[in-house]
Amino acid sequence: MSSSNQQKNMSDTYKGKILGGPYSEDLKTRVEELVTALQKLETMNLPVIPYLAAWEENKKVIWYEFIGQRLCTLLGCTSSEVAERLRKSVIDRRVYRYSGVDAEVEEEIISGAELGGNRLGIREEVKRSGVVEAVYKIAADEVVFWLKDQAKIENFSQNNVYLSMGFLTDVTKEMEQKDLFEKIGYFDELTRLPKRLIMDRIFEINIGHFQRGIIDNFVFMMIDVDHFKNVNDTFGHQAGDYVLAALAELMTAKKRKEDEIGRYGGEEFYGFSLGSLTHGVKFAQRLRQNIEEHSFVYENQIIPITVSIGLAAASDFNDADEVLVDSLVKLADRRLYLAKQGGRNRVVLEG
């Protein structure tokens, strides 16, 4: 089928300018292929916003050959207005990079006001890498939301045109949680673990997912260092601090990506394990055993350390509506007490 016939068969939803403009047949054919594919994706109601953007070399203007209707709805505009509305609505652009294999993630933030002056520089960086990977904070009609942009770049040098085909994903919840962590202090200074204040937020997410059937179960655990007062009294409080920091590092190294470890307070830690009760018990036993077998050495002195762990699972409750933060904490705390009463250095999941 010729390009002209293809254009006649294009849906009336096409609002771009390449198919009707003075561009090469190769570019027009590619645009029609991509627009047709994205239109089909749009009908599948996927949790992403597909798009095809284009720009010309050394020109600031970006336009959309195709954009998912959801973005138009979020911005309160038509598809022909979306590029300009989006440009005016951006609060900032965030890019995340690893500075090294073991380094922390670096966050680069460019404000919306700065984007205009950096637009060509950003475009050059995108052209070199061939991909787009950024998060945009956007304000539209007094509503703030975040969109993650991931795209692949194609160059049509004959036309001095670049195509960016990709997807926008709503990551508002994730970014709001990140901002919350930053505002209240995500990490405990000594152990570098999430603080107790974050525990409620993790509970909220897991309980919500459990009650909506997104996950089948999760396990909460209270972890207490056995005879920790003796550590401080015998070896000194600096040794106690060393033990807590070393414990945090050891427990973090033994968790899966589905698990979480945090500091509850003092010598107590908390943990979460997504999945079955069996997984949660295995995680707790793995922690307990590795801590028992680990050599904690401070100033050439070996400090024997064990922990007691009480578990509470969402499945412990007959009704999903009974799965509450207070109920889970009280149940895990009671079982932690039973572990202490039973001789310490053990995991208790009943009683």
C-alpha positions in Angstrom: 0.0 0.0 0.0 1.4 3.4 -0.9 2.0 6.1 1.6 -0.9 8.2 0.2 -3.3 5.3 0.5 -2.1 4.6 4.0 -2.7 8.2 5.0 -6.3 8.0 3.7 -6.9 5.0 5.9 -5.5 6.7 9.0 -8.0 7.3 11.8 -9.6 10.7 12.2 -7.8 10.8 15.6 -4.5 11.6 13.9 -3.6 15.2 14.8 0.1 15.3 13.8 1.8 17.1 11.0 4.3 14.7 9.4 1.9 12.7 7.3 0.5 15.8 5.6 3.8 17.7 5.5 6.9 18.0 3.2 8.7 15.0 4.6 10.2 11.9 3.1 8.2 8.8 2.3 10.4 6.8 4.7 9.6 9.1 7.6 5.9 9.1 6.8 5.8 5.3 6.5 7.5 5.0 9.9 5.2 7.5 11.6 2.1 5.7 10.2 3.4 2.3 11.5 4.1 3.7 14.9 0.8 5.7 15.2 -1.2 2.6 14.1 0.6 0.5 16.7 0.0 3.1 19.5 -3.7 3.4 18.5 -4.1 -0.3 19.0 -2.3 -0.1 22.4 -4.6 2.7 23.4 -7.6 0.5 23.0 -6.2 -2.1 25.5 -6.5 0.3 28.5 -3.0 -0.4 29.7 -1.8 1.5 32.8 0.5 3.6 30.6 0.0 6.6 28.2 1.5 5.8 24.8 2.9 8.7 22.7 4.9 9.6 19.6 6.6 13.0 19.7 8.7 14.7 17.1 11.0 17.6 16.8 13.3 19.1 14.1 17.0 19.7 14.5 17.9 23.0 16.2 14.3 23.9 16.7 12.8 24.2 20.2 9.2 23.1 19.3 8.1 19.6 20.1 4.8 18.2 18.8 2.9 15.0 19.2 2.1 12.7 16.3 0.1 10.7 18.7 -0.8 11.0 22.4 -2.9 8.9 24.6 -6.2 10.4 25.6 -5.5 10.0 29.3 -2.8 12.7 29.2 -5.3 15.1 27.6 -7.8 14.3 30.4 -5.1 14.9 33.1 -4.2 18.3 31.6 -7.7 19.3 30.7 -7.0 20.0 27.0 -7.3 18.6 23.5 -4.6 16.6 21.8 -3.6 19.6 19.6 -3.0 21.6 22.8 -1.3 19.0 24.9 2.3 19.8 24.0 2.0 23.5 25.0 -0.1 22.7 28.0 2.4 20.1 29.2 5.3 22.5 28.8 3.6 25.1 30.9 2.5 22.6 33.6 5.9 21.1 34.4 7.1 22.0 37.9 10.4 20.1 37.5 12.2 17.3 35.7 14.0 14.6 37.6 16.7 12.2 36.4 18.2 9.4 38.5 21.7 8.1 37.8 24.1 5.7 39.5 27.5 7.2 40.0 29.1 3.8 40.6 28.4 0.1 41.2 28.1 0.5 44.9 27.1 4.2 45.0 23.8 5.7 45.9 21.4 7.0 43.3 22.0 10.6 42.4 18.9 12.7 41.7 19.2 15.6 39.3 16.3 18.1 39.4 15.7 20.8 36.9 12.9 23.3 37.6 10.3 24.1 35.1 11.6 27.6 34.8 15.1 26.3 34.1 13.9 23.7 31.5 13.5 26.4 28.8 17.1 27.3 28.9 18.3 23.7 29.2 15.9 22.3 26.5 18.5 22.1 23.7 21.1 20.6 26.0 18.7 18.0 27.2 17.8 17.2 23.6 21.4 16.7 22.7 21.9 14.3 25.7 18.8 12.4 24.6 20.1 12.2 21.0 23.4 10.8 22.2 21.9 8.1 24.4 19.0 7.2 22.1 16.6 7.0 25.0 14.5 9.1 27.4 14.3 8.3 31.1 13.0 11.0 33.4 10.2 11.8 35.9 8.1 15.0 35.5 6.3 16.7 38.4 3.2 18.4 36.9 0.6 20.8 38.2 -2.7 21.0 36.3 -5.9 22.7 37.6 -4.3 22.8 41.1 -3.7 19.0 41.0 -0.1 17.8 41.3 0.9 14.5 39.8 4.1 12.7 38.5 4.7 11.1 35.2 7.6 8.8 34.4 8.8 9.2 30.8 10.5 6.3 29.0 11.1 6.4 25.3 13.3 5.4 22.4 14.7 7.9 19.9 14.9 7.5 16.1 16.7 9.9 13.8 15.6 10.7 10.2 18.6 12.8 9.0 17.2 13.4 5.6 14.4 15.4 7.2 16.4 16.6 10.2 13.6 15.1 12.3 13.8 13.0 15.5 11.0 10.7 16.7 10.5 9.8 20.3 8.2 6.8 20.8 7.5 5.9 24.4 5.1 5.7 27.4 4.2 7.9 30.3 3.5 6.1 33.5 1.7 7.7 36.5 4.1 7.3 39.5 2.3 9.8 41.7 2.0 7.4 44.7 5.6 6.4 44.5 6.9 9.9 44.3 4.6 11.2 47.1 6.0 8.4 49.3 9.5 9.4 48.3 8.8 13.0 49.2 7.3 11.9 52.5 10.4 9.9 53.3 12.6 12.9 52.6 10.5 15.3 54.7 10.4 13.3 57.9 13.7 11.5 57.5 13.7 8.1 55.8 16.8 6.8 57.4 17.8 6.3 61.0 21.2 8.0 61.4 22.9 5.1 63.3 21.6 2.1 61.4 20.6 3.7 58.0 17.3 1.8 58.2 13.8 3.2 57.7 12.5 4.8 60.9 9.5 3.7 62.8 7.5 6.5 61.4 7.8 4.9 58.0 6.4 1.6 59.4 2.9 3.0 59.3 3.2 4.0 55.7 4.4 0.5 54.8 1.5 -1.0 56.8 -0.9 1.3 54.9 0.3 0.1 51.6 0.4 -3.6 52.5 -3.0 -3.6 54.3 -4.6 -1.8 51.4 -3.1 -4.3 48.9 -4.2 -7.2 51.1 -7.8 -6.0 51.5 -8.1 -5.3 47.7 -6.7 -8.8 46.9 -3.6 -7.5 45.2 -1.5 -9.6 47.6 -2.5 -12.9 49.3 -0.7 -12.3 52.6 2.1 -10.5 54.3 4.0 -11.0 57.6 5.0 -8.4 60.1 7.8 -9.1 62.6 9.1 -7.5 65.8 12.8 -8.2 66.3 14.5 -7.6 69.7 18.1 -8.0 70.6 18.5 -10.5 73.5 20.2 -9.2 76.7 21.1 -5.9 75.0 21.4 -4.1 78.3 24.2 -6.5 79.2 26.0 -5.5 76.0 26.0 -1.8 77.0 26.9 -2.6 80.7 29.7 -5.0 79.8 31.2 -3.5 76.6 30.0 0.1 76.7 27.4 2.1 74.8 29.7 2.6 71.8 29.9 -1.2 71.5 26.1 -1.2 71.7 25.9 1.3 68.8 28.3 -0.9 66.8 26.1 -4.0 67.4 23.0 -2.2 66.3 24.6 -0.8 63.1 26.2 -4.2 62.3 22.9 -6.0 62.9 21.2 -3.6 60.5 23.8 -4.3 57.8 23.6 -8.0 58.3 19.8 -8.2 58.2 19.6 -5.9 55.1 22.0 -8.2 53.3 19.8 -11.2 54.0 16.5 -9.9 52.8 14.8 -10.3 49.4 13.5 -7.4 47.4 10.0 -8.3 48.8 11.2 -7.8 52.4 11.8 -4.7 54.5 13.8 -4.1 57.6 13.5 -1.0 59.8 14.4 0.3 63.3 11.5 0.4 65.7 13.4 2.0 68.5 16.2 1.2 71.0 17.3 -2.4 70.4 14.1 -3.3 68.6 13.7 -3.7 64.8 10.7 -4.4 62.6 10.4 -6.4 59.4 7.9 -7.0 56.6 7.8 -10.0 54.3 5.4 -10.0 51.3 4.0 -13.4 50.3 3.1 -16.5 52.2 3.5 -17.2 55.9 6.1 -19.8 54.9 8.2 -17.1 53.3 7.9 -14.9 56.3 8.9 -17.7 58.7 11.9 -18.6 56.5 13.0 -14.9 56.4 12.7 -14.6 60.2 14.6 -17.9 60.8 17.2 -16.9 58.3 17.7 -13.6 60.2 17.9 -15.3 63.6 20.3 -18.0 62.4 22.7 -15.7 60.6 22.8 -13.3 63.6 23.5 -16.2 66.0 26.3 -17.4 63.7 27.8 -14.0 63.0 30.9 -12.8 64.9 30.4 -9.3 66.3 33.8 -8.0 67.1 34.4 -4.7 68.8 37.9 -3.5 69.8 39.1 -7.1 69.5 36.3 -8.4 71.8 33.7 -10.9 70.6 30.2 -9.9 71.5 27.7 -12.8 71.4 24.4 -11.7 69.9 21.1 -13.4 69.4 17.6 -12.0 68.6 14.0 -13.0 69.4 11.3 -12.5 66.8 7.5 -12.4 67.0 5.5 -12.8 63.8 2.0 -11.6 62.9 0.5 -12.4 59.5 -2.5 -10.8 57.8 -3.9 -14.3 57.4 -4.0 -14.6 61.2 -7.3 -12.6 61.1 -10.6 -14.1 60.1 -11.8 -11.0 58.4 -9.7 -8.7 56.1 -11.3 -5.7 57.8 -9.7 -6.8 61.1 -6.2 -6.4 59.6 -5.2 -3.2 61.3 -1.9 -1.7 62.3 -2.5 -1.8 66.0 -3.8 -5.4 65.8 -0.7 -6.6 63.9 1.7 -4.8 66.1 0.1 -6.1 69.3 0.0 -9.6 68.0 3.7 -9.6 66.9 4.7 -8.0 70.2 2.8 -10.6 72.2 4.6 -13.4 70.3 7.9 -11.6 70.8 7.2 -11.7 74.5 6.5 -15.5 74.2 9.9 -15.9 72.4 11.6 -14.2 75.3 9.8 -16.2 77.8 10.6 -19.4 75.9 14.3 -18.9 76.2 15.1 -16.2 73.6 16.9 -16.8 70.3 13.8 -18.1 68.7 10.9 -17.2 66.3 7.4 -17.5 67.5 4.4 -17.3 65.1 1.6 -18.7 67.4 0.1 -17.8 70.7 
